[in-house]
Amino acid sequence: MQLPQELLDKYAQVMVRYALNHGKGMAPGDTVFLVGQEITRDLFLALGREVYAAGGNLITHYSPNNTQADSLARFLLQHGSDGQVGFFAEPYWRGIVEATDHILFIVSEPDVHYLEGIPAARISKMMSARAPYMKMREEKEHAGKLSWTLCLYGTESMAKEAGLSLEAYWEQIIEACYLREEDPVARWRQVQAEIESIKDKLDALEIESLHLTGADLDLIVRIGDNRKWLSGGGKNIPSFEIFTSPDWRGTQGWIRFNQPLYYSGKRIAGIELRFENGLVVSATATENEEALKEMIAQENADKAGEFSLTDRRHSRITRFMATTLYDENMGGAFGNTHIALGNAYKDTFPGDPSTVSEEQWAAMGYNACPKVHTDIISTSDRTVTATLKDGTQRVIYKDGQFEV
């Protein structure tokens, strides 16, 4: 399938002139690190041209397609030594972070199952090797000197996994990103303003904790002190969610997720988690439970790092897309809830995160887990009741939309 050049160019405009720099677009002279696989060539080129047209500079990371037959990562995991699997080129990645103002990832899977059959522990070892890179990025981001964003490029493999034709899969992308609008950048800024209005109302409520109830959950999430709510703000395209980093110590109860998780190249379905005193004490899945348990077994990956809600009135995503970027933003009948296990987003701190020590983060209940931040999603009906700091209660989310 060949996407019309007009839509490719509009997609590139959204990413470069809106998504980068936290929804403000890149400035002339900024340097963008553009990452994509060869299957994304037409969009990769459109994005590169748009960066140059906006007066920016470009560093590219353009790699061969990951498929079971040709993936270098799969070959390494099958045949490499532990030292090779855990290799991290620290000077290279430090140089990339230092030279870059913005990072733009094109999410795409030429073969959703390219790591099928590889032990989960082996994959976790390779992913854990990138923890120092993520730490470098986080530090520069907290200093206000780095932004990042993601966008999706549909493939036959991804469409098949989602049970859609490639044309129907791309239709979801086009609609979700407003690419048929005359000025999609202006449309995104309008939608973001609407979401920011809800976020500001949530902050004004001063919520102590949330109680989520429904047929497949009975869960308490403590928000805690020194938190604010955030919206995507350009970090993901599309992004309609409103989220915060809860105090992990106050998560209690259980939740069943009706959407599968794709982690380490594996599909994990039928997930149910039970929390006691903030810790996952039971984690089951009807498919690939081993991979779920391997993920949670990593240090601090058994704690909540994010809590998020999406209002169905903003999202045009109506179908399962087999990728977290879209599934965590699904609208449909009931919006969605997702919880991320692992690392907390420190930009939910209302002050300057660069001035906070690791000990202070821990004292506030911000989870530290640089190796894992994994969103798990449910689109079932639920009611969210907030307990405010003055002790009063208020329903803030029902029937898939905010009530604030």
MIVEX-510080 format. One line per 5 residues: their letters; for each residue x, y, z of C-alpha. Coordinates in nm, 4 decimals, padded with zeros to 6 digits. Layout:
<sites>
a> X/Y/Z | ...
</sites>
This chain:
<sites>
mqlpq> 00.0000/00.0000/00.0000 | 00.1344/00.3426/-00.0987 | 00.0139/00.6314/00.1168 | -00.0573/00.9437/-00.0921 | 00.2252/01.1969/-00.0710
elldk> -00.0148/01.4640/00.0543 | -00.0971/01.2547/00.3605 | 00.2700/01.1690/00.4198 | 00.3566/01.5373/00.4082 | 00.0755/01.6250/00.6496
yaqvm> 00.1893/01.3470/00.8836 | 00.5405/01.4921/00.8760 | 00.4077/01.8417/00.9466 | 00.2194/01.7162/01.2528 | 00.5283/01.5455/01.3894
vryal> 00.7816/01.8226/01.3221 | 00.5751/02.1399/01.3589 | 00.3533/02.0224/01.6446 | 00.4700/01.7078/01.8238 | 00.8352/01.7939/01.8804
nhgkg> 00.9260/02.0313/02.1631 | 00.6274/01.9281/02.3789 | 00.3605/02.0314/02.1293 | 00.5264/02.3568/02.0238 | 00.7174/02.2224/01.7244
mapgd> 01.0921/02.2349/01.6639 | 01.2766/02.5636/01.6278 | 01.5233/02.6540/01.3503 | 01.8697/02.5262/01.4379 | 01.7403/02.2345/01.6495
tvflv> 01.8828/01.8865/01.5891 | 01.6476/01.5910/01.5488 | 01.7484/01.2252/01.5940 | 01.5189/01.0356/01.3537 | 01.4767/00.6599/01.4087
gqeit> 01.3024/00.4138/01.1749 | 01.3255/00.0827/00.9909 | 01.3563/00.0486/00.6141 | 00.9873/-00.0362/00.5743 | 00.9089/00.3236/00.6831
rdlfl> 01.1157/00.4745/00.3995 | 00.8497/00.7030/00.2496 | 00.7518/00.8524/00.5866 | 01.1170/00.8607/00.7011 | 01.2043/01.0729/00.3974
algre> 00.9015/01.2992/00.4442 | 00.9989/01.3599/00.8066 | 01.3605/01.4323/00.7136 | 01.2538/01.6824/00.4477 | 01.0187/01.8517/00.6945
vyaag> 01.2973/01.8862/00.9537 | 01.5190/02.0555/00.6951 | 01.2302/02.2746/00.5728 | 01.1774/02.3904/00.9321 | 01.5438/02.4936/00.9536
gnlit> 01.6593/02.1959/01.1608 | 01.9480/01.9515/01.1511 | 01.9162/01.5749/01.1218 | 02.0887/01.2698/01.2690 | 01.9431/00.9452/01.1337
hyspn> 01.9249/00.5885/01.2613 | 01.7817/00.3922/00.9680 | 01.7963/00.0157/01.0189 | 01.7080/-00.3067/00.8314 | 01.3618/-00.4513/00.8877
ntqad> 01.3228/-00.6762/01.1899 | 01.1830/-01.0050/01.0613 | 01.2338/-01.3609/01.1778 | 01.4435/-01.4280/00.8680 | 01.6633/-01.1180/00.8723
slarf> 01.6608/-00.9530/01.2167 | 02.0083/-00.8841/01.3522 | 01.8593/-00.8590/01.7013 | 01.7126/-01.2097/01.6684 | 02.0449/-01.3455/01.5401
llqhg> 02.2266/-01.1876/01.8352 | 01.9811/-01.3333/02.0866 | 02.0124/-01.6782/01.9309 | 02.3868/-01.6925/01.8788 | 02.5559/-01.4149/02.0763
sdgqv> 02.7388/-01.4475/02.4077 | 02.5978/-01.2913/02.7238 | 02.8557/-01.0159/02.6845 | 02.7373/-00.9397/02.3331 | 02.3686/-00.9420/02.4310
gffae> 02.4431/-00.7017/02.7172 | 02.6756/-00.4757/02.5146 | 02.6173/-00.1023/02.5453 | 02.8193/00.1490/02.3430 | 02.8203/00.4186/02.6096
pywrg> 03.0308/00.6835/02.4256 | 02.8160/00.6547/02.1112 | 02.4821/00.6894/02.2872 | 02.6082/00.9649/02.5160 | 02.7184/01.1538/02.2067
iveat> 02.3772/01.1090/02.0457 | 02.1999/01.2426/02.3547 | 02.4379/01.5369/02.3874 | 02.4024/01.6314/02.0188 | 02.0237/01.5987/02.0050
dhilf> 01.7453/01.8433/02.0898 | 01.4588/01.6114/01.9877 | 01.4113/01.2397/01.9238 | 01.1504/01.1223/01.6721 | 01.0732/00.7492/01.6596
ivsep> 00.8707/00.5823/01.3864 | 00.7062/00.2830/01.5554 | 00.6674/-00.0019/01.3061 | 00.6866/-00.3813/01.3058 | 00.7516/-00.5526/00.9702
dvhyl> 00.7066/-00.8794/01.1639 | 00.5214/-00.8564/01.4938 | 00.6502/-01.2008/01.5927 | 01.0145/-01.1597/01.4934 | 01.1320/-01.2620/01.8428
egipa> 00.8998/-01.5630/01.8666 | 01.0693/-01.8542/02.0451 | 01.3412/-01.6454/02.2143 | 01.3462/-01.6917/02.5961 | 01.1997/-01.3912/02.7767
arisk> 01.5012/-01.3691/03.0094 | 01.7312/-01.3366/02.7102 | 01.5267/-01.0512/02.5637 | 01.5108/-00.8776/02.9024 | 01.8906/-00.8898/02.9256
mmsar> 01.9242/-00.7135/02.5899 | 01.6632/-00.4502/02.6779 | 01.8174/-00.3904/03.0201 | 02.1478/-00.3026/02.8550 | 01.9807/00.0174/02.7251
apymk> 01.8982/00.1424/03.0759 | 02.1964/00.3844/03.0832 | 02.0780/00.5415/02.7566 | 01.7305/00.5938/02.8999 | 01.8858/00.7506/03.2107
mreek> 02.0892/00.9942/02.9956 | 01.7750/01.0932/02.8077 | 01.5750/01.1370/03.1263 | 01.8361/01.3653/03.2805 | 01.8519/01.5901/02.9738
ehagk> 01.4734/01.5949/02.9448 | 01.4330/01.6984/03.3082 | 01.6787/01.9809/03.2447 | 01.4398/02.1045/02.9742 | 01.6862/02.0413/02.6908
lswtl> 01.5340/01.7347/02.5190 | 01.1961/01.6295/02.3829 | 01.0813/01.3082/02.2169 | 00.7805/01.1844/02.0257 | 00.6487/00.8698/01.8556
clygt> 00.4347/00.8020/01.5509 | 00.3075/00.4832/01.3882 | 00.3724/00.3341/01.0443 | 00.1332/00.0500/00.9613 | 00.2509/-00.2811/00.8131
esmak> 00.0841/-00.5960/00.6830 | 00.2048/-00.7858/00.9912 | 00.0606/-00.5316/01.2343 | -00.2693/-00.5134/01.0462 | -00.2987/-00.8926/01.0428
eagls> -00.2287/-00.9062/01.4158 | -00.5075/-00.6545/01.4728 | -00.7478/-00.8458/01.2473 | -00.7671/-00.5628/00.9946 | -00.6758/-00.5119/00.6312
leayw> -00.3760/-00.2857/00.5774 | -00.6111/-00.0244/00.4276 | -00.8368/-00.0345/00.7350 | -00.5327/-00.0187/00.9634 | -00.4021/00.2935/00.7908
eqiie> -00.7503/00.4440/00.8008 | -00.7325/00.4343/01.1810 | -00.3953/00.6150/01.1673 | -00.5210/00.8772/00.9236 | -00.8345/00.9472/01.1280
acylr> -00.6563/00.9432/01.4649 | -00.3952/01.1940/01.3450 | -00.6416/01.4263/01.1656 | -00.4446/01.3875/00.8408 | -00.7446/01.4682/00.6215
eedpv> -00.7937/01.8031/00.7932 | -00.6889/02.1045/00.5890 | -00.4531/02.2074/00.8714 | -00.3867/01.9058/01.0988 | -00.1336/02.1009/01.3062
arwrq> -00.3992/02.3570/01.4018 | -00.6457/02.0762/01.4765 | -00.3987/01.9104/01.7114 | -00.3440/02.2347/01.8977 | -00.7205/02.2723/01.9425
vqaei> -00.7595/01.9161/02.0757 | -00.4633/01.9608/02.3069 | -00.6195/02.2764/02.4523 | -00.9409/02.0845/02.5272 | -00.7472/01.8057/02.7003
esikd> -00.5415/02.0604/02.8955 | -00.8657/02.2095/03.0275 | -00.9664/01.8720/03.1770 | -00.6180/01.8222/03.3178 | -00.6284/02.1615/03.4907
kldal> -00.9637/02.0756/03.6500 | -00.8214/01.7487/03.7848 | -00.5270/01.9341/03.9371 | -00.7641/02.1812/04.1019 | -00.9550/01.8991/04.2743
eiesl> -00.6508/01.7977/04.4853 | -00.7183/01.4245/04.4632 | -00.5829/01.1974/04.7341 | -00.6855/00.8623/04.5821 | -00.9013/00.6997/04.3157
hltga> -01.1337/00.4001/04.3465 | -01.1953/00.2161/04.0195 | -01.4935/-00.0176/04.0075 | -01.6479/-00.2328/03.7366 | -01.7051/-00.5917/03.6324
dldli> -01.3340/-00.6619/03.5979 | -01.1703/-00.4440/03.8601 | -01.1872/-00.3157/04.2147 | -00.8760/-00.1081/04.2524 | -00.7547/00.1807/04.4662
vrigd> -00.4788/00.4055/04.3296 | -00.3259/00.6639/04.5613 | -00.2245/00.9805/04.3796 | -00.0351/01.1270/04.6723 | 00.1357/01.4596/04.7307
nrkwl> 00.3546/01.6520/04.4873 | 00.1776/01.5334/04.1736 | 00.0152/01.6949/03.8756 | -00.1761/01.5469/03.5841 | -00.0272/01.5555/03.2361
sgggk> -00.1523/01.5056/02.8826 | 00.0423/01.3865/02.5818 | 00.1537/01.7333/02.4799 | 00.3104/01.6000/02.1614 | 00.5050/01.3138/02.3172
nipsf> 00.2953/01.0549/02.1357 | 00.0950/01.1028/01.8175 | -00.1844/01.0375/01.8694 | -00.2246/01.1033/02.2392 | -00.5553/01.1725/02.4106
eifts> -00.4724/01.0326/02.7547 | -00.4515/01.2220/03.0827 | -00.2107/01.0603/03.3261 | -00.0058/01.0948/03.6411 | 00.2569/00.9040/03.8370
pdwrg> 00.0824/00.7625/04.1445 | 00.2355/00.6981/04.4841 | 00.3025/00.3298/04.4179 | 00.2715/00.2412/04.7862 | -00.1043/00.3062/04.7811
tqgwi> -00.2105/00.0664/04.5050 | -00.4537/-00.1936/04.6403 | -00.6942/-00.4426/04.4831 | -00.7206/-00.6147/04.1493 | -00.7705/-00.5433/03.7808
rfnqp> -00.8224/-00.7589/03.4726 | -00.7113/-00.6154/03.1369 | -00.9139/-00.6938/02.8251 | -00.6435/-00.5801/02.5811 | -00.3287/-00.7840/02.5082
lyysg> 00.0180/-00.6521/02.5838 | 00.3052/-00.6766/02.3359 | 00.6301/-00.7043/02.5274 | 00.9695/-00.8300/02.4119 | 00.8184/-00.9408/02.0838
kriag> 00.5521/-01.1530/02.2547 | 00.1750/-01.1194/02.2840 | 00.0600/-01.1462/02.6463 | -00.3179/-01.1771/02.6830 | -00.5716/-01.2256/02.9602
ielrf> -00.3653/-01.0348/03.2177 | -00.4872/-01.0024/03.5743 | -00.2909/-00.8232/03.8484 | -00.3481/-00.8128/04.2217 | -00.1830/-00.5499/04.4411
englv> -00.1198/-00.5449/04.8135 | 00.0570/-00.2505/04.9783 | 00.1601/-00.1286/04.6366 | 00.3235/-00.4507/04.5199 | 00.2034/-00.6949/04.2551
vsata> 00.1425/-01.0093/04.4579 | -00.0258/-01.2062/04.1784 | 00.0215/-01.1780/03.8015 | -00.1527/-01.4207/03.5692 | -00.2131/-01.4358/03.1958
tenee> -00.3919/-01.6762/02.9647 | -00.1204/-01.6356/02.7016 | 00.2592/-01.6027/02.7525 | 00.2360/-01.5738/03.1311 | 00.6077/-01.6546/03.1500
alkem> 00.6932/-01.3299/02.9683 | 00.4667/-01.1311/03.2052 | 00.6328/-01.2804/03.5119 | 00.9793/-01.2226/03.3641 | 00.8988/-00.8559/03.3167
iaqen> 00.7594/-00.8134/03.6682 | 01.0572/-00.9974/03.8200 | 01.2899/-00.7118/03.7229 | 01.3776/-00.4714/04.0013 | 01.0819/-00.2426/04.0874
adkag> 00.8761/-00.3620/03.7888 | 00.6186/-00.4960/04.0367 | 00.4996/-00.1429/04.1209 | 00.2795/00.1087/03.9418 | 00.4593/00.3928/03.7654
efslt> 00.1669/00.5506/03.5788 | -00.2108/00.5741/03.5901 | -00.4024/00.7029/03.2872 | -00.7534/00.7637/03.1550 | -00.8641/00.8458/02.7993
drrhs> -01.1877/01.0289/02.7239 | -01.3795/00.8627/02.4389 | -01.4958/01.2034/02.3089 | -01.1479/01.2967/02.1897 | -01.0204/00.9722/02.0404
ritrf> -01.1189/00.8597/01.6908 | -00.9480/00.5229/01.7464 | -01.2191/00.2584/01.7441 | -01.0302/-00.0635/01.6683 | -00.7667/-00.2738/01.8398
mattl> -00.4348/-00.1895/01.6703 | -00.1922/-00.4359/01.8349 | 00.0410/-00.1574/01.9439 | 00.0465/00.0276/02.2750 | 00.0781/00.3697/02.1123
ydenm> -00.2755/00.3381/01.9727 | -00.4390/00.0935/02.2118 | -00.3656/00.3136/02.5154 | -00.5459/00.5955/02.3341 | -00.8493/00.4001/02.2142
ggafg> -01.1832/00.5762/02.2407 | -01.4660/00.3373/02.1560 | -01.7646/00.3014/02.3870 | -01.5879/00.3363/02.7234 | -01.2563/00.5112/02.6614
nthia> -00.9735/00.3295/02.8343 | -00.7766/00.2888/03.1521 | -00.4154/00.1924/03.1559 | -00.1608/00.1295/03.4250 | 00.2109/00.1164/03.3603
lgnay> 00.4257/-00.1105/03.5698 | 00.7783/00.0164/03.6260 | 00.9297/00.3607/03.5986 | 00.7353/00.6709/03.7003 | 00.7272/00.9840/03.4854
kdtfp> 00.8996/01.2454/03.6983 | 00.7646/01.5345/03.4933 | 00.4381/01.4807/03.6826 | 00.6169/01.6526/03.9730 | 00.4773/02.0084/03.9984
gdpst> 00.8183/02.1656/04.0612 | 01.1579/02.1401/03.8943 | 01.2427/01.7666/03.8741 | 01.6113/01.8389/03.8156 | 01.6403/01.9660/04.1751
vseeq> 01.5028/01.6485/04.3370 | 01.7382/01.3803/04.4717 | 01.6860/01.0067/04.4285 | 01.6140/00.9828/04.8010 | 01.3444/01.2490/04.7736
waamg> 01.1817/01.0738/04.4762 | 01.1690/00.7535/04.6787 | 01.0234/00.9325/04.9817 | 00.7411/01.0689/04.7637 | 00.6571/00.7243/04.6214
ynacp> 00.7779/00.7817/04.2644 | 00.8807/00.4390/04.1393 | 01.2336/00.4069/03.9976 | 01.2700/00.1348/03.7336 | 01.4751/00.2538/03.4321
kvhtd> 01.4568/-00.0909/03.2687 | 01.0763/-00.1154/03.2486 | 00.7788/00.1106/03.1797 | 00.5068/-00.1113/03.0376 | 00.1501/00.0076/02.9768
iists> -00.1293/-00.2479/03.0246 | -00.4700/-00.1482/02.8894 | -00.8391/-00.2068/02.9512 | -01.1268/-00.0641/02.7490 | -01.4088/-00.2072/02.9607
drtvt> -01.6684/00.0051/03.1408 | -01.5627/00.1441/03.4748 | -01.6459/00.4202/03.7223 | -01.3680/00.6229/03.8857 | -01.4471/00.7882/04.2187
atlkd> -01.1997/01.0356/04.3651 | -01.1429/01.0895/04.7351 | -01.0256/01.4487/04.7741 | -00.7815/01.5721/05.0358 | -01.0696/01.7254/05.2341
gtqrv> -01.2265/01.3785/05.2618 | -01.5123/01.4332/05.0176 | -01.5763/01.1980/04.7270 | -01.6634/01.2719/04.3674 | -01.7108/01.0659/04.0512
iykdg> -01.4607/01.2005/03.7976 | -01.4971/00.9419/03.5174 | -01.7962/00.7388/03.4034 | -01.9249/00.5878/03.0773 | -01.5903/00.6479/02.9120
qfev> -01.5599/01.0188/02.9768 | -01.4485/01.2652/03.2416 | -01.7075/01.4338/03.4632 | -01.5193/01.7368/03.5928
</sites>
